[in-house]
């Protein structure tokens, strides 16, 4: 496992399992997190600086509102490798339930990750950490379902935390509620292919 995959998996471990100490260990002391949110059903501070603040503020009351949280990196093949210490435009999906009532949420967007090598606290060894994270939230679908096992059924063919795009599309394709999420992932993949083709022809 490359250092980037390890850090990405640790980030979801901290986020989904409400472990702020893991979030703190994932980011450098000078790290910065920024947001671009295109929906009004969820909010975060526009910018958070420093690993202590990221761990304390980013999901401050998140798990007081939501439960059964699982997040996924959506991929079409192998796990991404960093290029020039970055992984850009990596799609994600989150599934969760509000603690009050039978309200569920499925959201999507992409991450831009930047990594750097930092000296450990004892100064003897260096380690890779996240130095910058930009979170783009494209949409979050909010809906009510009476079946308490809904998320288990939705995620039955999902692999955590690396989710194959075809498995995602297959699970959502028959439900019109998720049309914006499906459209995002279809268009996102097409745009990535266009960029790759343009780079090849340069």
C-alpha positions in Angstrom: 0.0 0.0 0.0 1.4 3.4 -0.9 1.5 6.2 1.6 -1.4 8.0 -0.1 -3.7 5.0 0.1 -2.8 4.5 3.8 -3.6 8.2 4.6 -6.8 8.2 2.7 -8.0 5.1 4.5 -7.0 6.6 7.8 -9.0 9.7 7.0 -12.2 7.7 6.5 -11.5 5.7 9.6 -11.4 8.9 11.6 -14.3 10.4 9.9 -16.7 7.5 9.8 -15.9 6.0 13.2 -15.7 9.4 15.1 -12.0 9.1 15.9 -10.7 12.7 16.0 -7.3 11.5 17.1 -6.9 9.6 13.8 -7.9 12.7 11.9 -5.2 14.6 13.8 -2.5 12.0 13.0 -3.4 12.1 9.3 -2.8 15.9 8.8 0.4 17.9 9.2 0.5 20.7 11.8 0.2 23.3 9.1 -2.4 21.5 7.0 -5.4 23.3 5.6 -8.9 22.1 4.6 -11.1 24.1 2.3 -14.6 23.5 1.0 -16.7 24.1 -2.0 -20.4 23.2 -1.2 -23.1 23.2 -3.9 -26.0 22.1 -1.6 -27.6 23.8 1.4 -28.5 20.6 3.3 -25.0 20.4 4.9 -22.5 22.9 6.0 -18.8 23.2 7.1 -16.6 26.1 8.0 -15.1 27.5 4.7 -11.6 26.9 5.8 -9.9 25.0 8.7 -6.2 25.3 9.5 -3.9 23.1 11.5 -4.3 19.4 12.5 -5.6 20.2 16.0 -8.4 22.4 14.5 -9.2 20.0 11.7 -9.6 17.2 14.3 -11.7 19.3 16.6 -13.8 21.3 14.2 -14.3 19.3 11.1 -16.7 16.8 12.5 -17.4 18.6 15.8 -21.1 17.7 15.9 -21.3 15.5 12.9 -21.8 12.2 14.8 -24.3 13.8 17.1 -26.5 14.3 14.0 -25.7 11.2 12.0 -25.1 7.5 12.5 -24.1 4.4 10.4 -21.8 6.6 8.4 -19.8 4.9 5.6 -17.7 6.8 3.1 -16.1 5.5 -0.1 -13.6 6.5 -2.7 -15.1 5.8 -6.1 -12.6 4.3 -8.5 -12.7 2.6 -11.9 -9.5 0.5 -11.6 -6.5 0.5 -9.3 -6.2 2.8 -6.4 -4.8 6.2 -7.4 -1.1 6.9 -7.1 0.0 10.5 -6.2 1.5 12.6 -9.0 3.8 15.4 -7.7 2.5 14.6 -4.2 -1.1 15.1 -5.2 -4.2 13.1 -6.0 -6.7 15.4 -7.6 -10.4 15.1 -8.4 -10.9 11.8 -6.6 -14.7 11.1 -6.4 -16.3 10.1 -3.1 -19.6 8.9 -1.8 -21.1 9.0 1.7 -24.0 7.1 3.1 -25.6 7.8 6.5 -28.7 8.1 8.6 -29.9 10.9 10.7 -30.3 9.9 14.3 -33.7 11.4 14.6 -36.4 9.5 12.6 -35.9 7.5 9.4 -34.1 10.1 7.3 -31.2 8.9 5.2 -28.6 10.8 3.2 -26.4 9.9 0.2 -23.9 12.5 -0.9 -21.1 12.8 -3.4 -18.3 15.1 -4.7 -14.6 14.9 -5.1 -11.4 15.4 -3.1 -8.2 17.2 -4.0 -5.3 15.8 -1.8 -1.8 17.2 -1.3 0.8 15.3 0.7 4.1 16.3 2.2 6.8 14.5 4.1 7.2 15.7 7.8 9.6 14.8 10.5 8.1 12.8 13.3 7.8 14.2 16.8 11.1 12.6 17.9 12.8 14.2 14.8 14.5 10.9 13.8 12.2 9.8 11.0 10.1 11.4 8.4 6.5 10.5 7.5 4.0 11.4 4.8 1.0 13.4 6.0 -1.8 15.3 4.4 -0.8 19.0 3.9 -3.9 20.2 2.1 -7.4 18.8 1.4 -10.1 20.5 -0.8 -13.5 19.0 -0.4 -16.1 19.6 -3.2 -19.6 18.6 -2.2 -21.7 18.3 -5.4 -25.0 17.1 -3.9 -26.5 15.4 -0.9 -29.8 13.6 -1.4 -32.0 13.5 1.8 -35.0 11.1 1.9 -37.1 9.1 4.2 -37.3 5.3 4.2 -39.2 3.2 6.8 -37.0 0.1 6.4 -34.3 0.3 9.1 -32.1 -2.0 7.0 -32.1 0.3 4.0 -28.4 1.2 4.2 -27.3 -2.4 4.6 -29.3 -3.3 1.5 -27.9 -0.3 -0.5 -24.3 -1.1 0.5 -24.5 -4.9 0.2 -22.2 -5.0 -2.9 -20.0 -2.1 -1.8 -16.3 -2.7 -0.8 -15.1 -0.4 1.9 -13.5 2.1 1.5 -12.6 1.6 -2.2 -15.8 1.4 -4.2 -15.9 0.3 -7.9 -17.8 2.9 -9.9 -19.8 0.1 -11.7 -21.0 -1.3 -8.4 -22.1 2.2 -7.3 -24.0 2.9 -10.5 -25.7 -0.5 -10.4 -26.9 0.1 -6.9 -28.4 3.5 -7.7 -29.5 3.2 -11.3 -33.1 2.2 -10.6 -33.8 5.0 -8.1 -34.7 8.3 -9.6 -33.8 10.1 -6.3 -30.2 9.5 -7.1 -30.2 11.0 -10.7 -27.9 13.9 -9.7 -25.4 11.5 -8.1 -25.4 9.2 -11.1 -25.0 12.1 -13.5 -22.1 13.5 -11.5 -20.2 10.2 -11.6 -20.9 9.6 -15.3 -19.8 13.1 -16.2 -16.9 13.1 -13.9 -15.4 10.0 -15.5 -16.0 11.4 -19.0 -14.2 14.7 -18.1 -11.2 12.8 -16.6 -11.0 10.7 -19.8 -11.1 13.9 -21.9 -8.3 15.4 -19.9 -6.2 12.2 -20.3 -6.8 12.2 -24.0 -5.8 15.8 -24.3 -2.5 15.1 -22.4 -1.7 12.2 -24.7 -2.1 14.3 -27.8 0.0 17.2 -26.5 
